[in-house]
Amino acid sequence: MSSSKRVSTAPAAPKSPTVLAPTLVIGEHAVLTGTYLITLGSNTVVHPRTKLNSTYAPITIGNNCIISERSIIGLQSPGSDQGMTIENGVVVEVGAIVEAKSIGEGSIIEVNAKIGKHAVLGKHCKIGPMCEVGEHEIVPDFTVLFGNGMRRIDRSGVEDLKLKMVARQVEILRKLIPNNLAKFK
Amino acid sequence: MSTFMPYAYFQCPCTDSFPQSRNLGDESPVSVSSSFDQDDRTFDPRAPRANYSLYPLEHLLYCEDCHQIRCPRCVLDEIVTWYCPNCLFEVPSSTVKSEGNRCTRSCFQCPICIAPLSVSSVEPHPEGLGAENLTVGGPYVLNCAHCYWSSKEIGIQFDKPNGIFAQLAKIKNGGEPIITARERRKDREERNRDTSAGPAVDEDGVQEERAANLDPNEILDAESQFSNLKAFYQSQLAEASPTSALTFSGGDYGYGSPGALSRIMGLYTGGSFADKKSKSKKGMMREAQDALEGLQIVSPTSEDEIINRLQTEGWDSTASTVQKDEQSTYTRFINDLRPIAHLLRTKRAKRCKTCRHILSKPEPKVQTTRFRIRLVALNCIPSISINPLSPLLPGQKSAFLVTPLKPTQFLLTFTNPLFEIVKVNIATPAQTPGRFANKVTVLCPQFEIGANTDAWEEALREGSKGIEREKRRTKAEATEGQHQAEAGKVWERGRNWVSVVVEVVPASLSFEGPDFMKSEEMLRDGGALREDEDVLEIPVFVRVDWEADAAHDESGGLSGGGRGESEVREKRELAYWCVLGVGRIAQD
């Protein structure tokens, strides 16, 4: 898309339709493209240089989420236009590629992980660094993917604590990231 | 066939110095020239034994007293320091002997994914983030940040956030306490006291006494079973032969004790008092009878439980082979896994096996990576690098993919690390050993390499005369002229390096063709191409000699020899085999 500086002389891509919560934190260099609706919930943090692409399906991101830089959210090629839902308290780490249909509450998608098209992630999952979830895969709640495609179910029962930690992280990021909400409205 | 990087491996001469008898039995069947004397034989890089004597130069050390290359096989390792790689705590070797080679503080690895575990409180502290830093707060668990495993899953919690190792040693998976060896011993002593004090105790009476403390039918884990068995047989031995009680106490033979000495003497003098006594006492020994004595009876239904568990919990509850390997005891299920204490690491000093001089010695402190002594071969013998002579042709994929039967030239660059001028002689067999005989010619087998002097000094000395000019001349020839290497002449020369040309005619890798064209070996076993047989490896015998300045000793780093006569320049010589992997032969 027209994200790099070189293309910027060409007429800018039309702004994608958005519904942005007033308490959202979004960096100036975040990239929101596409024609479908992008909805971002309250207290969510979108880092600079995050790419949200709604060319093929709408994107809905809940409250208290952290979407890190260089992550790519949204379908990258045509698929069903059912749209994609990221629930509350989800953390998408640097460089992750998310094309899932839905991601459950409190999940963490680690650095450079890949979630295949139309995959469904349950609640409080953790996709380890560089791990991949296949297309159309359904990952049950509390699943932890780690290492070389190993899986286990996390029964530690501290998900509330983790959600609190995410909220705390959002608080700090709010102070660190220069907000430019107006640009995307 | 991916990318090929040329390599130069050096043979450590220690493999030659073994007694001749070693070579008779296990001589490789491939070697044709087994009847030859060791010195005359061409080193065969494909011989199975060659694998164990070839090293890249970086792995080799150099003993300055023996004036010889030293490989990992001919040095002795000495442990300088034990330390934990996680907390970098230096563990005294006495502790290693008594406690084993694991960190005994709080360093653990996750049994599921081997990531380091961290200690954290179970109680959600009201202040959230700071909860881990505060010493208050209820029980603690070990947590894996990577796979979210926590010791809560195996039912283990700790009272204190430090000294986890000691706490873990007392808890079984599930939270039951482990009866430690010391407690068992105490219990045993108590029992013995009771039995000896009590009047006329029969076997049943003893049994009742024990039941009060420990269950004689309890199922022991491997460690406590061993300690029980050991204690039992020690006491049996002590009872069976009171004269030699001294000898066997503590599992030590203790040859120093007078009792043991007289017993040993008795062996030679043909029976004495000690011998008779011990004989008369024989037959008092009995075997272990219950769990307290370390006996575990395998019940016929013991496996049913495991099968049941497998059926109910399924495949996911079983531990993988990797996970099992990390455990100290055999475990089948994930719930039986225990956190792995970090294995200690060592810093080692290396000594020459023949003269016992130290070749490498690191600083004993864990945090420093410096070495006090490090005599690496890289500083003492010329290194060899390989480059293709002709530039890469457009169609060519890699310069190191050579076409069969087409003469190909390579540049061998020798770099001299010494502060003296060295003379180098190199020799190769006309044909490489192995099934495919490649023809090899070194165009300039004899040359001199300049000293590794200071670059600044060199620049100052330059001016009119010098090597630089010669270098320029040869270089000019190469670029404008016929682009051909001349026999007997060095290709290019620098301050402390020389490159010479070696020409190779790779053999064809096909097995077709008339019999007379094939080598003996090919006729013998025929068949397909073996693994890596297409790699073009050239054995090269390198002989280096130079005149070391005896007075120059300290600064030159060449000690030993010429102690009295400091003015005399000493001639040094070093000869060794190298193997150059120059490329892969293309297959049609």
Interface residues (C-beta under 8 A of the other chain):
Chain A: K126 G128 V144 F146 G147 M150 R152 D154 R155 S156 V158 D160 L161 K164 M165 R168
Chain B: I112 C113 P124 G128 L129 N143 H146 C147 Y148 W149 S150 K152 E153 D316
